[in-house]
Amino acid sequence: MVLLGISAISAASILVRLAEAPSISIAAYRVTIASLVLTPFYAAGRRSGRHRVDHRTAGFILLAGVFLAFHFFLWIRSLSFTSVASSATLTGTTPLFTVLFSCLWLKERPGKRILPGILCTLAGSTLVAGTDFSFSARALQGDFLALGGALMASGYFLAGRVARRSADLCAYTFGAYGTAAVVLLACALLTGTPLYGFSPGTYVVLLLLALIPQLIGHTTFNWTLRFLSPSTVSVLVLGEPVGATFLAYLVLNEAVPLLRGVGLLILCLGILLSAQAEPQPTAKPPGPA
């Protein structure tokens, strides 16, 4: 299931490059279409009583959706101020924040291999991102936005971990994606970002983004949150550059430079180390079992 999730989210980079639309519009369409596809399934389960959740769980579902929306918003916004390398590297610090907050809040003690694994993934991500780092006041602003995106992604995984203890997958994903859609649509309206007037091909790409990276990719990782720690899941998501590079080679005929290839190998090593370091809870975690 993890390999399926990585394969699905890896398609996002290719599809985003094919979409001729503003970044915030792309993110808004991605989660809006995904939540609309889930609506009839959620409604059917709601009528049968399968998707009912208590108020506390509902709060964590909404919180996860807000975190997801601001992760997309801050990460996409950072690309307007700083380099792709800086943004990708700083966003890749998500596992560090996730491990820290998992220890403090969920009382999940990290395995012995998780920190070396995270350091490997950070080093690999830096090499994969490239060398287009820049240093200026504007770039620093973008770096802080990317770091904020990493914090929001960490919150998304942590809130999802708590919510998934009692909420089934459909209820959780519908609520989280729907909340993210509302927040991103509001951001698009407040910033004057266009939400229509795109080419037919772009609408097809936006649909594929919602169906493959979001519904299949994100939903798969949300499914794993019931069985794996947020720290492990946040590291596994970093496998996206590996799949994206492979797809870019097949679809766009992009060559893989030596430095990037070495980075991909280091990144894979970090993911393998982290995957073998599933933490053990030291105390009863918050929320219903």
C-alpha positions, 0 to 999 in steps of 0.5 A: 500500500505504501508503494502504491501511495508513493507511485500515485503522489509521484505523478503530481510533479508531472501533472502540475507541470502540465497544468496551465493554471496558478498554483493555488488554483491547482491545489484548490481544484485538487482537494475540491474534486477529491472531496466531491468524488467522496461525497456520495460514498460518505453520504451512503455510509452516513445514512447507514451509520458507518461514518458517524464520529464524535465531536472530538474526532470531528474536531481533529478531522477539521484540524487535519484539513486546515493543516493540509490546506495551509501546507499547500498554500505555504509551500506553493507560496514559498516558490514565488520567493525562494528557489526550488532547492531551498523550498524542497529541502526545508519542506523535507524537514517535515519528519523532524517536526513530526518526530518531535511532536509525536514524542511530546504529544502522542508519547510515541518514542522514536525507534533507534533508526528513525533519526539516522533515517531522517538525516539520510532523507534530508541529505538525499532530498538536498542533493535531489533538489539541486544547487539553485540555492539563493540568499536574499531578504526575499529568499529568506521570506520564502524559506520561512514560508517553506518551513511553515509548510513543513510544520503544517504537513507535520500537523496534518499527519499528527491530527490524522493519526488521532482522528484515524483511531476512531474515524473510518477512512471515508469519513476522515478523508471526506472531512479533511479534503473538504475542509482543505477545499473550503480553506483553499477556495477562500484563499484563492478568492481573497488573493484574486487568483482565477479559478476558471478560464483554463484550457480543456487540457488543463481541466483534464490534468486537474481532474487527474491530479485529484484522482491520482495523487490526492484520492489514491496517493494521499488516501493511501497514506491516510489509511496507513496512519491507522497502523504506522506512526506519523513519523514513519508516514512522513518519511515514507512520503519523501519517496515522492522524488524517487518516483517523480524522477523515474516518471520524468525519465519515462514520460518527459525523457529527462536525464538523471544527473549523477548528483541527483542519482546519488541523492536518490540512493541516499534518500532511499536508504533513509526511507528504508532505515526509517521504515524499520524504526516504527516507534513504540508507545510509552504511554496511552495516546490521546483519543479513543482506541 
